[in-house]
Structure formats: C-alpha cells, structure tokens
Amino acid sequence: MSRIPTHKLPSFATSSKKWTGKQITLDLTADEAKKLEEYCQQTGKTATDVIRELIQRLRAR
C-alpha cells in the first residue's frame, strides 16, 4: 500500500479555542493542503474552523 505524503499546515492554522472533543489527524495530498491553506489565508479562518464548519454541514442519515 502506497502512503500519501503528509503535509503539516502552518501553526497559524490551529484554533485558539479550548476544546475537549476528539482529536483527529488528517492526511491531505499536496494539492488539498495548498487549497486549504489558500482558503484560510483568503478568509482569515483557521484550518480547524474550516474543517469543523464543513463537518457541521454534513447530514447524518
């Protein structure tokens, strides 16, 4: 099985909020990481907040 390289986002992409929830690690392709970083820079949001907002939009069946 081939492993996709992991890309660590800059430290500015971490949330300053204190959460006591579940922590996950997300492996992104280089293109996905770049897209997320660019979106964060454009919106001023952290990667954590962007991903959390996307998860909140999901509908459970």
C-alpha positions, 0 to 999 in steps of 0.5 A: 500500500502506497502512503500519501505524503503528509503535509503539516499546515502552518501553526497559524492554522490551529484554533485558539479555542479550548476544546475537549472533543476528539482529536483527529489527524488528517492526511491531505495530498499536496494539492488539498493542503495548498487549497486549504491553506489558500482558503484560510489565508483568503478568509482569515479562518483557521484550518480547524474552523474550516474543517469543523464548519464543513463537518457541521454541514454534513447530514447524518442519515 
